[in-house]
């Protein structure tokens, strides 16, 4: 039965362009065999197609659960054409070669997005025969072409038309994509079904389904190569799901800074703007309107804002865009851009990214890479509850001080540790990021704020181990401090605050960011 004719097995859940693909193969004298829904679609589309059940002389059974798991199919996919023994066995058993397999898998991912999905629904949408055929064809790619998605159809057909075959280099690339797809598919099943069935939050094997967004020009430095991948399961507005409206391609460092900027403004309900450099805020402000918030955030440290990343949690309006024309910015990120704001920024060499409505943050994992391993933790979604704050000094904070402390706490959560933020009138006026000592962070923040520190509040991402930071705050005119508390020297720190008439509030939780 082995002959020189070409056969393609087509069995796809995504029917996009499958009729055109099959038609092109038929025009090239290929024979088409298919299953269930794909057979129906091709047959109704006028394609001369054979049922798999006719090839294997066995019907589809168990509601379609078993239809391609048969030696007649897998021998055709796995046979090596220049192996005489394989050819002899194929002839002996009357089996046909399968030269191309076009399969995409049951829509498990789409099923899991449904609000009312059940365990039974999930299980029924786990493909068995599809991945088996994909892996078999990918393994035997020198003899069997594997096609896993509609985007690959055109290139395969063009190569067949031009050369009468698909070259080894293309076959290898298609095989690699196929193995990646089945690995991704199993990773999603493991993750989603594991969650539904009560699996561990941190399983023994941690498998990540990510897809490439783009290659990057380079990494942190020009001699490093890099690419950007997105979590295909996370639909939350974020850097990976944003839409570029204008500007050059994203760089490795751009992405880190933009991510930091977006995540910061998500924590605020009122109109808020953040200016970020090197993953730390240089200016943050909340106001009644986004234009005022931008002016105040910029005014906090205009020198550091040069060439920075600006994020907004409201639409970029004409007034704000007009103010932005006056300074050099690397990127502007907003949920949306008013149509009249875009022409104002047209001539600026600035990247514009649209995120869509920021909404709520979604539970997810936070992953950090170390040499030889991964650190995986739950995402920091903790929101400060003002009713749980504990005043530990003789003086209660004023309402204004309390509002500024809550603002400052939201900001310092996004400052690299050891982190200090000074705020006044819901404007971050000084920041001390990423220092090896807390007093060092305090000194930098106070120096940044200058005379504006008088009457400001200070937020710290962890407790004060000594009273020196409070003494420095008092000397600068700071009137209130918010921090987690929990040091063995808490009383010494509180006493120092009382001596300097500083109101001090404990949050009872820290917010370190390494």
C-alpha positions as CSV (number, residue, x, y, z in Angstrom):
1,X,0.0,0.0,0.0
2,X,3.0,2.3,0.4
3,X,3.2,4.6,-2.7
4,X,4.6,7.9,-3.8
5,X,1.4,9.9,-3.3
6,X,1.4,12.5,-0.5
7,X,-1.1,12.4,2.4
8,X,-2.0,15.0,4.9
9,X,-3.9,14.3,8.1
10,X,-5.9,17.4,9.1
11,X,-7.8,17.5,12.5
12,X,-8.2,21.0,14.0
13,X,-10.4,22.6,16.6
14,X,-9.5,26.1,15.2
15,X,-10.9,26.0,11.7
16,X,-9.4,29.3,10.7
17,X,-8.2,29.1,7.0
18,X,-8.3,25.3,7.1
19,X,-10.4,25.2,4.0
20,X,-7.9,27.3,2.0
21,X,-5.0,25.2,3.4
22,X,-6.6,21.9,2.4
23,X,-7.6,23.3,-1.0
24,X,-4.0,24.3,-1.7
25,X,-2.8,20.8,-0.8
26,X,-5.4,19.2,-3.1
27,X,-4.2,21.4,-5.9
28,X,-0.8,20.0,-5.3
29,X,-2.2,16.4,-5.6
30,X,-2.2,15.7,-1.9
31,X,-4.7,13.3,-0.4
32,X,-6.5,14.6,2.7
33,X,-7.7,12.5,5.6
34,X,-9.6,13.9,8.5
35,X,-11.8,13.4,11.6
36,X,-15.2,14.5,12.9
37,X,-15.8,18.2,12.8
38,X,-12.9,18.9,10.5
39,X,-14.0,16.3,8.0
40,X,-17.5,17.9,8.0
41,X,-16.1,21.4,7.4
42,X,-13.8,20.2,4.6
43,X,-16.4,18.0,3.0
44,X,-19.0,20.8,3.0
45,X,-16.3,23.1,1.6
46,X,-16.0,20.9,-1.5
47,X,-12.7,19.2,-0.5
48,X,-12.2,15.6,-1.5
49,X,-11.5,14.2,1.9
50,X,-11.4,10.7,3.5
51,X,-12.5,9.8,7.0
52,X,-9.9,8.5,9.4
53,X,-12.3,5.7,10.3
54,X,-12.2,4.5,6.7
55,X,-8.4,4.4,6.8
56,X,-8.2,2.4,10.0
57,X,-11.3,0.3,9.3
58,X,-12.5,1.2,12.8
59,X,-15.1,3.7,13.9
60,X,-14.6,6.7,16.3
61,X,-15.8,5.4,19.7
62,X,-16.4,6.6,23.2
63,X,-17.9,9.9,22.1
64,X,-14.9,10.7,20.0
65,X,-12.4,10.0,22.8
66,X,-10.8,7.4,20.6
67,X,-10.4,8.1,16.9
68,X,-6.7,8.6,16.1
69,X,-5.1,6.4,18.7
70,X,-4.5,3.6,16.2
71,X,-1.4,1.9,14.7
72,X,-2.5,2.7,11.2
73,X,-2.3,6.4,12.0
74,X,0.8,6.4,14.1
75,X,2.7,4.1,11.9
76,X,2.0,6.4,9.0
77,X,3.3,9.4,11.0
78,X,6.3,7.6,12.5
79,X,7.6,5.6,9.6
80,X,11.1,6.5,8.3
81,X,10.9,6.6,4.5
82,X,14.5,5.6,3.8
83,X,14.5,2.7,6.2
84,X,13.9,-0.4,4.2
85,X,12.7,-2.3,7.2
86,X,10.1,0.3,8.0
87,X,9.0,0.3,4.3
88,X,8.7,-3.5,4.3
89,X,6.6,-3.5,7.5
90,X,4.3,-0.8,6.1
91,X,3.7,-2.9,3.0
92,X,3.3,-6.1,5.0
93,X,0.5,-4.5,7.1
94,X,-1.1,-2.5,4.2
95,X,-0.4,0.8,5.9
96,X,-0.1,4.3,4.2
97,X,2.5,6.9,4.9
98,X,1.3,10.3,6.4
99,X,3.5,13.1,5.1
100,X,1.9,16.0,6.9
101,X,0.0,16.4,10.2
102,X,-2.0,19.6,10.7
103,X,-3.4,19.4,14.3
104,X,-4.3,22.0,16.8
105,X,-5.5,21.0,20.2
106,X,-8.9,21.0,22.0
107,X,-9.6,24.5,23.4
108,X,-8.7,23.7,27.0
109,X,-7.6,27.3,27.6
110,X,-10.8,28.8,26.2
111,X,-12.9,26.4,28.2
112,X,-11.1,27.5,31.4
113,X,-12.0,31.1,30.8
114,X,-15.7,30.4,31.2
115,X,-17.2,31.7,34.4
116,X,-19.2,28.5,35.0
117,X,-16.6,25.9,33.9
118,X,-16.8,22.6,35.8
119,X,-14.2,20.0,36.5
120,X,-16.1,17.8,34.0
121,X,-15.9,20.5,31.3
122,X,-12.2,20.9,31.9
123,X,-11.4,17.2,31.7
124,X,-13.5,16.7,28.5
125,X,-11.4,19.4,26.9
126,X,-8.1,17.8,27.6
127,X,-6.8,16.6,24.2
128,X,-5.2,13.1,24.1
129,X,-5.0,12.1,20.5
130,X,-4.0,15.6,19.3
131,X,-0.8,15.9,21.4
132,X,0.1,12.3,20.6
133,X,0.0,13.0,16.9
134,X,1.8,16.3,17.2
135,X,4.6,14.8,19.2
136,X,4.8,11.8,16.9
137,X,5.1,14.0,13.8
138,X,7.5,16.4,15.5
139,X,9.7,13.4,16.5
140,X,9.7,12.2,12.9
141,X,9.9,15.7,11.4
142,X,12.5,14.6,8.8
143,X,9.7,12.5,7.3
144,X,6.5,14.1,8.5
145,X,5.7,17.8,8.4
146,X,4.0,19.1,11.5
147,X,1.8,22.1,11.4
148,X,0.1,23.3,14.7
149,X,-1.5,26.6,13.9
150,X,-3.2,28.5,11.0
151,X,-0.3,31.1,11.0
152,X,2.0,28.4,9.6
153,X,-0.2,27.3,6.7
154,X,0.8,29.9,4.1
155,X,4.6,29.4,4.5
156,X,4.3,25.6,4.2
157,X,2.1,25.9,1.1
158,X,4.4,28.4,-0.5
159,X,7.4,26.1,0.1
160,X,5.6,23.1,-1.3
161,X,4.6,25.1,-4.4
162,X,8.1,26.4,-4.9
163,X,10.2,23.3,-4.2
164,X,7.8,20.4,-4.1
165,X,8.7,19.8,-0.5
166,X,9.5,21.5,2.8
167,X,13.2,21.8,3.6
168,X,14.8,20.3,6.6
169,X,15.5,23.6,8.3
170,X,11.8,24.5,8.1
171,X,10.8,21.0,9.3
172,X,13.0,21.4,12.3
173,X,11.6,24.8,13.2
174,X,8.1,23.5,12.9
175,X,9.0,20.5,15.1
176,X,10.5,22.8,17.8
177,X,7.3,24.9,17.8
178,X,5.2,21.7,18.1
179,X,7.1,20.4,21.1
180,X,6.8,23.9,22.7
181,X,3.1,23.9,22.1
182,X,2.4,20.5,23.7
183,X,4.6,21.5,26.6
184,X,2.7,24.7,27.0
185,X,-0.6,22.9,26.7
186,X,0.3,20.4,29.4
187,X,1.6,23.3,31.6
188,X,-1.7,25.1,31.4
189,X,-3.6,21.9,32.2
190,X,-1.3,21.2,35.2
191,X,-1.8,24.7,36.5
192,X,-5.5,25.1,35.9
193,X,-6.7,21.6,36.6
194,X,-4.4,21.4,39.6
195,X,-6.1,24.5,41.0
196,X,-9.5,23.1,40.4
197,X,-8.7,19.8,42.0
198,X,-7.2,21.4,45.1
199,X,-3.5,21.1,44.2
200,X,-0.7,22.8,46.2
201,X,-0.1,26.5,45.8
202,X,3.5,25.7,45.2
203,X,3.6,22.3,43.4
204,X,6.7,20.0,43.2
205,X,7.1,21.0,39.5
206,X,6.6,24.7,38.6
207,X,5.9,25.0,34.9
208,X,5.4,28.4,33.3
209,X,3.4,28.9,30.1
210,X,4.8,32.1,28.5
211,X,4.8,33.3,24.9
212,X,7.3,35.6,23.2
213,X,6.1,39.1,22.7
214,X,9.2,40.3,20.9
215,X,13.0,40.1,20.6
216,X,14.7,43.0,22.3
217,X,17.6,45.0,20.9
218,X,19.7,43.9,23.8
219,X,19.4,43.2,27.6
220,X,20.4,45.4,30.5
221,X,23.7,46.1,28.6
222,X,24.4,46.0,24.8
223,X,26.5,42.8,25.0
224,X,23.5,40.9,26.5
225,X,20.8,39.3,24.3
226,X,17.2,39.4,25.4
227,X,13.5,38.8,24.6
228,X,10.2,39.6,26.3
229,X,7.6,37.0,27.1
230,X,4.1,37.4,28.4
231,X,2.1,35.3,30.8
232,X,-0.7,34.0,28.5
233,X,-3.1,33.5,31.4
234,X,-2.9,37.0,32.9
235,X,-5.5,39.3,31.4
236,X,-4.9,42.2,33.8
237,X,-3.9,45.5,32.2
238,X,-0.1,45.5,32.4
239,X,3.1,46.1,30.4
240,X,2.7,42.7,28.7
241,X,-0.9,43.4,27.6
242,X,-0.4,47.1,26.7
243,X,-0.8,48.6,23.2
244,X,1.9,50.8,21.7
245,X,0.5,53.8,20.0
246,X,3.8,55.5,19.1
247,X,7.5,55.3,19.6
248,X,10.5,53.0,19.2
249,X,10.7,49.4,20.2
250,X,10.8,48.6,23.9
251,X,14.1,47.9,25.5
252,X,14.9,45.5,28.4
253,X,15.3,48.4,30.8
254,X,12.2,50.2,29.4
255,X,10.1,47.2,30.3
256,X,11.3,47.0,33.9
257,X,10.7,50.7,34.4
258,X,7.3,50.7,32.7
259,X,6.2,47.7,34.8
260,X,7.2,49.5,38.0
261,X,5.4,52.7,36.9
262,X,2.1,50.9,36.0
263,X,2.0,48.9,39.1
264,X,2.5,51.9,41.3
265,X,-0.4,54.0,40.0
266,X,-2.7,50.9,40.1
267,X,-2.7,51.2,43.9
268,X,-4.4,54.6,43.8
269,X,-8.1,55.3,43.3
270,X,-7.8,59.1,43.0
271,X,-6.1,60.7,39.9
272,X,-2.4,59.8,40.3
273,X,0.8,60.2,38.3
274,X,4.1,58.6,38.9
275,X,7.5,59.5,37.4
276,X,9.9,56.5,37.4
277,X,13.6,56.1,36.8
278,X,15.5,52.9,37.3
279,X,12.5,51.1,38.8
280,X,12.1,53.7,41.6
281,X,9.7,56.7,41.7
282,X,11.2,60.1,41.5
283,X,7.9,61.8,41.8
284,X,4.4,60.7,42.7
285,X,1.3,62.9,43.2
286,X,-2.4,62.5,43.7
287,X,-4.8,65.4,43.0
288,X,-8.4,66.2,42.0
289,X,-7.4,66.2,38.3
290,X,-4.7,64.3,36.3
291,X,-3.2,67.5,35.0
292,X,-2.5,68.8,38.5
293,X,-1.2,65.4,39.6
294,X,1.3,65.5,36.7
295,X,2.5,69.0,37.5
296,X,3.0,68.1,41.1
297,X,4.7,64.8,40.4
298,X,7.1,66.5,38.0
299,X,7.7,69.4,40.4
300,X,8.9,67.0,43.1
301,X,12.1,66.3,41.2
302,X,12.2,67.8,37.7
303,X,15.9,66.9,37.3
304,X,15.3,63.2,37.8
305,X,12.2,63.3,35.6
306,X,14.4,64.1,32.5
307,X,14.2,61.0,30.3
308,X,11.9,59.2,32.7
309,X,8.8,57.0,32.5
310,X,5.5,58.7,33.4
311,X,2.4,56.6,34.2
312,X,-1.1,57.9,34.8
313,X,-4.2,56.1,36.2
314,X,-6.5,58.3,34.2
315,X,-6.9,59.2,30.5
316,X,-4.2,61.5,29.2
317,X,-6.1,64.7,28.5
318,X,-5.1,67.7,26.4
319,X,-4.0,69.8,29.4
320,X,-1.7,67.2,30.6
321,X,-0.3,66.5,27.1
322,X,0.4,70.2,26.7
323,X,2.4,70.2,29.9
324,X,4.3,67.1,28.8
325,X,5.5,68.8,25.6
326,X,7.9,70.9,27.6
327,X,10.1,68.1,28.9
328,X,12.0,65.1,27.5
329,X,10.2,61.8,28.5
330,X,11.1,58.3,27.4
331,X,7.6,56.9,27.8
332,X,4.1,57.8,28.7
333,X,1.7,55.1,29.9
334,X,-2.1,55.7,30.4
335,X,-5.3,53.8,30.4
336,X,-6.3,55.8,27.3
337,X,-5.3,58.9,25.3
338,X,-7.8,61.6,24.4
339,X,-7.8,61.8,20.6
340,X,-6.8,65.5,20.8
341,X,-3.8,64.8,23.0
342,X,-2.0,62.6,20.4
343,X,-1.2,65.4,17.9
344,X,0.3,67.4,20.7
345,X,2.9,64.6,21.3
346,X,3.4,63.7,17.6
347,X,6.7,65.5,17.2
348,X,8.1,64.3,20.6
349,X,10.5,61.3,20.6
350,X,8.4,59.6,23.2
351,X,6.8,56.2,23.4
352,X,3.1,56.0,24.1
353,X,1.5,52.9,25.7
354,X,-2.2,52.4,26.3
355,X,-3.1,49.9,29.0
356,X,-6.9,50.1,29.1
357,X,-8.8,50.6,32.3
358,X,-6.4,49.6,35.1
359,X,-9.1,48.1,37.4
360,X,-8.2,45.7,40.1
361,X,-5.0,43.7,40.4
362,X,-5.5,39.9,40.0
363,X,-4.0,37.2,42.2
364,X,-0.9,35.8,40.6
365,X,2.6,34.7,41.4
366,X,5.6,36.9,41.7
367,X,8.7,35.3,40.3
368,X,12.3,36.2,40.7
369,X,15.2,34.4,38.9
370,X,18.4,33.5,40.7
371,X,21.3,31.6,39.3
372,X,20.2,28.0,39.2
373,X,16.6,28.5,40.4
374,X,13.4,30.5,40.8
375,X,11.9,32.2,43.8
376,X,8.1,32.1,43.6
377,X,5.8,33.9,46.0
378,X,2.2,35.1,46.1
379,X,1.9,38.6,44.6
380,X,1.9,41.5,47.1
381,X,-1.8,42.6,46.9
382,X,-2.1,43.6,50.5
383,X,-4.0,46.9,50.9
384,X,-3.5,49.0,54.0
385,X,-6.7,49.2,56.1
386,X,-6.6,52.5,57.9
387,X,-8.8,51.1,60.7
388,X,-6.0,48.8,61.7
389,X,-3.3,51.5,62.1
390,X,-2.1,51.9,65.6
391,X,-0.9,55.3,66.9
392,X,1.9,54.6,69.3
393,X,2.9,58.1,70.3
394,X,1.3,60.6,72.7
395,X,0.2,62.8,69.8
396,X,-2.4,61.5,67.4
397,X,-1.8,62.4,63.8
398,X,-4.0,65.1,62.3
399,X,-6.4,64.1,59.5
400,X,-4.1,65.7,56.9
401,X,-1.1,63.8,58.3
402,X,-3.0,60.6,58.2
403,X,-4.0,61.1,54.6
404,X,-0.4,61.8,53.7
405,X,0.8,58.8,55.6
406,X,-1.6,56.5,53.8
407,X,-0.5,58.1,50.5
408,X,3.2,57.7,51.5
409,X,2.7,54.0,52.4
410,X,1.3,53.2,49.0
411,X,4.3,54.9,47.4
412,X,7.0,53.3,49.6
413,X,5.6,49.9,48.8
414,X,7.0,50.5,45.3
415,X,10.4,51.8,46.4
416,X,13.3,49.4,46.5
417,X,14.4,48.4,50.0
418,X,15.7,49.8,52.2
419,X,13.0,52.4,51.1
420,X,11.9,55.7,52.5
421,X,9.3,58.1,51.0
422,X,8.5,61.6,52.2
423,X,5.2,63.1,51.3
424,X,3.2,66.3,51.8
425,X,-0.2,67.2,50.4
426,X,-0.3,63.8,48.6
427,X,2.9,64.6,46.7
428,X,6.1,62.5,47.2
429,X,8.7,65.1,47.8
430,X,11.7,62.9,48.6
431,X,12.7,59.3,48.2
432,X,15.6,57.2,49.5
433,X,15.6,53.9,47.6
434,X,17.7,50.7,47.8
435,X,20.1,51.6,50.5
436,X,22.1,49.2,52.7
437,X,21.0,51.1,55.9
438,X,17.8,52.7,56.8
439,X,19.4,55.9,58.1
440,X,21.1,56.1,54.7
441,X,17.8,55.9,53.0
442,X,16.4,58.6,55.4
443,X,19.3,61.0,54.7
444,X,18.9,60.7,50.9
445,X,15.1,61.3,51.1
446,X,15.6,64.3,53.3
447,X,18.3,65.7,51.0
448,X,16.0,65.2,48.0
449,X,13.1,67.0,49.7
450,X,15.2,69.9,51.0
451,X,13.2,72.6,52.7
452,X,9.9,70.9,51.6
453,X,10.6,68.3,54.3
454,X,9.2,70.7,56.9
455,X,5.7,69.6,57.7
456,X,6.0,66.4,55.7
457,X,5.4,62.8,56.7
458,X,7.9,59.9,56.4
459,X,7.0,56.4,55.3
460,X,9.3,53.5,55.8
461,X,8.9,50.0,54.3
462,X,10.3,48.3,57.5
463,X,10.8,49.2,61.1
464,X,13.5,51.5,62.4
465,X,16.2,49.5,64.1
466,X,17.5,52.6,65.9
467,X,16.2,56.1,66.8
468,X,18.8,57.8,64.5
469,X,16.3,58.0,61.7
470,X,13.7,59.6,63.9
471,X,16.3,62.2,65.1
472,X,17.1,63.0,61.4
473,X,13.4,63.3,60.6
474,X,12.9,65.7,63.5
475,X,15.8,67.8,62.5
476,X,14.3,68.1,59.0
477,X,10.9,69.2,60.4
478,X,9.0,66.0,59.6
479,X,5.9,65.8,61.7
480,X,4.6,62.3,61.3
481,X,6.0,58.8,60.6
482,X,4.4,55.6,59.4
483,X,6.2,52.3,59.5
484,X,5.5,48.6,60.4
485,X,7.0,48.6,63.9
486,X,8.3,45.3,65.4
487,X,11.9,46.2,66.3
488,X,13.3,45.3,69.7
489,X,14.0,49.0,70.1
490,X,10.5,50.2,69.2
491,X,10.1,51.9,72.6
492,X,13.3,53.8,72.1
493,X,12.1,54.9,68.7
494,X,8.7,55.9,70.1
495,X,10.2,57.9,72.9
496,X,12.3,59.8,70.5
497,X,9.2,60.6,68.4
498,X,7.4,61.8,71.6
499,X,10.4,64.0,72.6
500,X,10.1,65.7,69.2
501,X,6.3,65.9,69.0
502,X,6.2,63.6,66.0
503,X,3.1,61.4,65.6
504,X,4.0,57.8,64.9
505,X,1.7,55.1,63.4
506,X,2.5,51.4,63.2
507,X,1.0,49.4,60.2
508,X,1.9,46.0,61.7
509,X,3.1,44.8,58.3
510,X,6.1,45.5,56.2
511,X,6.3,46.0,52.4
512,X,9.9,45.2,51.4
513,X,10.7,45.2,47.7
514,X,14.0,43.7,46.7
